Amino acid sequence: MSASQSFWSPVVAGLKPYVPGEQPKIDRLVKLNTNENPYPASPRVVQAITAAAQQGLQLYPDPESTALREVIARHHGMAADQVFVGNGSDEVLAHAFFAFFQQHKPLLMPDISYSFYQVYCRLYGISAEQVPLDDNMVIRVEDYRRAQTVAGVVIANPNAPTGRALPLADVEQLLQGQPGQVVLVDEAYVDFGGESAIQLIDRYPNLLVVQTLSKSRSLAGLRVGFAAGARHLIDALERVKNSFNSYPLDRLAIAGAIAAYEDVDYFEQTRRAVMQSRESLAAQLTALGFEVLPSATNFLFTRHPRHDAALLAQRLRAQGILVRHFRLPRIEQYLRISIGTPAQCEALVAALRPLLAA
Ligand code: PMP
């Protein structure tokens, strides 16, 4: 321990914080490493943010973000008090872990899944029990039936970084297997081909669904996410939020997020463009000899049987193309490639060809 770390609490000294994907300062790069949307936010978002700024920023925003919660609720067919909003879904997830999973019992989660879940467990002293995916990298719901002995379950659906989605019937099995525990379904990528469990919140008092505007609504830079669930779950999240930061969403984020929801045509157009590029990139990678997992997201999880993933990522980087490589057991030979514009996907394929021939 260095001298300066002697001031740290044992919890902070023991943390292994999430390591975000590279956010380069040079904008000439083809950035396919952190699953952002390749298209900018709707022009209506920019107009709404400008108008909100012109109205003045000297006053605090609405601590309840009521206008945004109403818009989200209307869009998904629920009531505004079944919605909780936060500063990106990472913050919503953090509050949910604190609110529901600190119970001296293990929290079940897939191995492999979004690595931030483990970070929250360490932060809040929650023990994580990782349940391996099956041989096809699919979540096997039978392995989660452990009512009363666990604090709850968290899954990403579609999962990250595998990109694979579970049908809603399987999510229902998870919910029925843990009637007294919260099942958190993180749907960060659902708009690219998954089935949302939001339609189940009235039937399952233990279901909390978390979504983000970072991916399908091109707003990673604005930081808006939300949770949907029964009122008693939303109340718990409000209690945590109000003990932490009563104003997580600023006036610009609230205005921009509302405008993003209102521009339905733009959302549909960009979402479809990403899904089309995904299918075309998957076909091109397959033709180059890659094994590509089926994806219901805006990224592909892929490996090449004859080429080392770390080396490929490094060589692509040298040509200004960023993809994600995880140095984790079982997936160290995989690359996660975010779907770019058609031009970005072409640049990737053009860079890969000579690398694979070498
Ligand atoms: N969940 C999953 C599965 C993700 O991949 C991400 C993005 N890295 C998030 C949540 C967080 O997204 P945000 O905080 O931008 O809403």
Boltz pocket constraint, residues with backbone or C-beta under 6 A from the ligand:
constraints:
  - pocket:
      binder: B
      contacts: [[A, 34], [A, 87], [A, 88], [A, 89], [A, 90], [A, 91], [A, 114], [A, 156], [A, 158], [A, 159], [A, 160], [A, 186], [A, 188], [A, 211], [A, 212], [A, 213], [A, 214], [A, 220], [A, 223], [A, 224], [A, 225]]
      max_distance: 6.0
